[in-house]
Amino acid sequence: MEKLQSVEQFEELKNGERTMFMFTAGWCPDCRVIDPILPGLEADYPEYEFVSVDRDEFIDICQELDVFGIPSFIAFHEGKEVGRFVSKDRKTREEIEEFINGLGSISK
Protein backbone atom coordinates (compact mmCIF):
# COMPACT_ATOMS: atom_id res chain seq x y z
CA MET A 1 0.00 0.00 0.00
CA GLU A 2 1.27 3.43 -0.91
CA LYS A 3 2.20 5.61 2.06
CA LEU A 4 1.16 9.25 2.14
CA GLN A 5 4.19 11.54 1.85
CA SER A 6 2.73 15.06 2.18
CA VAL A 7 -0.38 17.15 2.76
CA GLU A 8 -0.16 18.24 -0.88
CA GLN A 9 -0.21 14.60 -1.99
CA PHE A 10 -3.29 14.01 0.21
CA GLU A 11 -5.11 16.89 -1.48
CA GLU A 12 -4.17 15.57 -4.91
CA LEU A 13 -5.18 11.97 -4.12
CA LYS A 14 -8.52 12.86 -2.54
CA ASN A 15 -9.47 14.64 -5.77
CA GLY A 16 -8.86 11.47 -7.77
CA GLU A 17 -11.45 9.05 -9.10
CA ARG A 18 -11.57 6.62 -6.13
CA THR A 19 -9.18 6.86 -3.20
CA MET A 20 -9.33 4.88 0.02
CA PHE A 21 -7.26 6.33 2.86
CA MET A 22 -6.37 3.99 5.72
CA PHE A 23 -5.39 5.83 8.88
CA THR A 24 -2.88 3.88 10.93
CA ALA A 25 0.16 4.15 13.22
CA GLY A 26 3.21 2.02 13.90
CA TRP A 27 2.27 1.60 17.57
CA CYS A 28 -1.33 0.49 16.86
CA PRO A 29 -1.81 -3.26 17.55
CA ASP A 30 -5.20 -3.39 15.78
CA CYS A 31 -3.56 -1.88 12.69
CA ARG A 32 -0.90 -4.61 12.71
CA VAL A 33 -3.63 -7.28 12.89
CA ILE A 34 -5.12 -6.16 9.55
CA ASP A 35 -1.76 -5.61 7.80
CA PRO A 36 -1.71 -9.15 6.32
CA ILE A 37 -5.15 -8.73 4.69
CA LEU A 38 -4.41 -5.38 3.02
CA PRO A 39 -2.70 -6.77 -0.12
CA GLY A 40 -5.76 -8.99 -0.71
CA LEU A 41 -8.13 -6.05 -0.30
CA GLU A 42 -6.11 -4.01 -2.79
CA ALA A 43 -6.24 -6.92 -5.24
CA ASP A 44 -10.00 -7.41 -4.75
CA TYR A 45 -10.80 -3.70 -5.20
CA PRO A 46 -8.50 -2.51 -8.00
CA GLU A 47 -10.84 0.39 -8.77
CA TYR A 48 -9.58 2.04 -5.57
CA GLU A 49 -6.20 3.57 -4.90
CA PHE A 50 -5.36 2.57 -1.34
CA VAL A 51 -3.16 4.97 0.63
CA SER A 52 -1.83 4.53 4.15
CA VAL A 53 -1.85 7.66 6.32
CA ASP A 54 0.33 7.60 9.44
CA ARG A 55 -1.74 9.27 12.10
CA ASP A 56 1.32 10.59 13.95
CA GLU A 57 2.87 12.14 10.83
CA PHE A 58 -0.39 13.70 9.64
CA ILE A 59 -2.22 14.59 12.85
CA ASP A 60 -3.61 17.78 11.26
CA ILE A 61 -5.34 15.77 8.51
CA CYS A 62 -6.73 13.42 11.15
CA GLN A 63 -8.10 16.31 13.18
CA GLU A 64 -9.57 17.95 10.10
CA LEU A 65 -11.36 14.69 9.20
CA ASP A 66 -12.35 13.82 12.80
CA VAL A 67 -10.29 10.62 12.78
CA PHE A 68 -9.68 9.90 16.44
CA GLY A 69 -9.64 6.10 16.33
CA ILE A 70 -7.45 3.84 14.24
CA PRO A 71 -7.40 1.84 12.11
CA SER A 72 -9.93 3.82 10.11
CA PHE A 73 -10.87 4.09 6.44
CA ILE A 74 -12.21 7.09 4.53
CA ALA A 75 -13.16 6.94 0.85
CA PHE A 76 -13.03 9.94 -1.47
CA HIS A 77 -14.34 10.38 -5.00
CA GLU A 78 -13.45 13.51 -6.95
CA GLY A 79 -12.74 15.53 -3.80
CA LYS A 80 -15.84 14.48 -1.87
CA GLU A 81 -15.92 12.11 1.07
CA VAL A 82 -18.22 9.26 0.08
CA GLY A 83 -17.84 6.97 3.06
CA ARG A 84 -16.05 6.39 6.32
CA PHE A 85 -15.38 3.45 8.57
CA VAL A 86 -13.95 5.32 11.53
CA SER A 87 -13.78 3.88 15.02
CA LYS A 88 -11.28 2.72 17.60
CA ASP A 89 -12.43 -0.89 17.22
CA ARG A 90 -10.47 -3.70 15.61
CA LYS A 91 -11.74 -4.36 12.10
CA THR A 92 -12.12 -7.67 10.29
CA ARG A 93 -11.65 -8.28 6.58
CA GLU A 94 -15.39 -8.93 6.32
CA GLU A 95 -16.25 -5.60 7.96
CA ILE A 96 -13.87 -3.71 5.68
CA GLU A 97 -15.26 -5.46 2.59
CA GLU A 98 -18.82 -4.69 3.74
CA PHE A 99 -17.86 -1.02 4.09
CA ILE A 100 -16.29 -0.90 0.61
CA ASN A 101 -19.19 -2.80 -0.98
CA GLY A 102 -21.62 -0.39 0.70
CA LEU A 103 -20.09 2.60 -1.07
CA GLY A 104 -22.47 1.93 -3.94
CA SER A 105 -21.99 2.96 -7.53
CA ILE A 106 -18.62 4.63 -7.05
CA SER A 107 -17.09 1.30 -6.01
CA LYS A 108 -17.54 -0.25 -9.46
N, C-alpha and C positions, 0 to 999 in steps of 0.2 A: 504494500500500500504506500502510495506517495505520502511524504511528510510535508506539511505546510512549512514554508520557509520565511514568509513575510506577510504582513498585513495587506500589502499591495497584491500579493498573490491570492490571498483570501478573497479580496474584492473582485479580482479577475475571475477566479474559479466560480464564485457564487453567481456570476452573471452568465455562466455557461448553460448548456442545454440541460444537463442533469448531473448535479454534483451532490454526493453524500459525504458530509463531514462527520468523522468519528472523533469525539473529544475524549482524550485519554491522558494518562500520566504514567511515568516510569514506576512510581511507587504504588500504583493502584492494583491491588490483587485481583479484583474483578475484571479489570482490563486484561490482565495476563491470562485469565481463564479463557477469554474469547479469542485471544491471539491466534490459536491454531485453526479456528474456523474462518478467519477473515479471507485467506486466499480462495477458499471455496465459495464464499459469498461474492467475491469479486468476479469469479468465473461464472457463477450462476446469474449475475445481474450485470452483463457487459455494457448495458445501456447507461450505467452510472459510472461516473468517475469518483472513486473512493479516495478520500484524503484524510489522513490522520492529523489531528490538531492537538499538540501538547498543551494541556491546560496551564501548566506552569510558565511556558514560554509565551503564551498568548492569552493571559488572564484578562486583558481588556476586551478581547473578542468574546470571551466567555461571559463577562459581565454584561456586555452589550446584548448578548443573546439569551441572558438569563439561564446559563448553563452552570448549575451549582452542584450537580451530581455527575459522576462519571462511572462507567462509560456511558456516553450519550451519543445519539445520532440526530443530525438535522439535515434534511434534504432541501436543496434549492433548485429552482428551475427559472432560468432567465432573470435572475436577480430577486426572485420572490421565494420566501420560505413556503414550502408546500407540505411539510410534515416534520414532526419531531418526536423522538423517542428519548425523552430526557427524564432521568431519575437516578437516584443513587443505588438502585437495586442491580444485582447481578442479572445479566441478560443471557438467554439461551439462543441458540441458532434459530430455533423455531419462532421465538418471539421477534427476533430481528427480521426474519423472512416475512412474518405476518405484517410487521410494520411496513416493509418495503412493498409487499404486495398490496397493502391498503392505500398506497399513494395514488392508485387509480391510473388514469390514462397517461400520465406523464411517465409511468414506469415501463411503458412498452414502446 
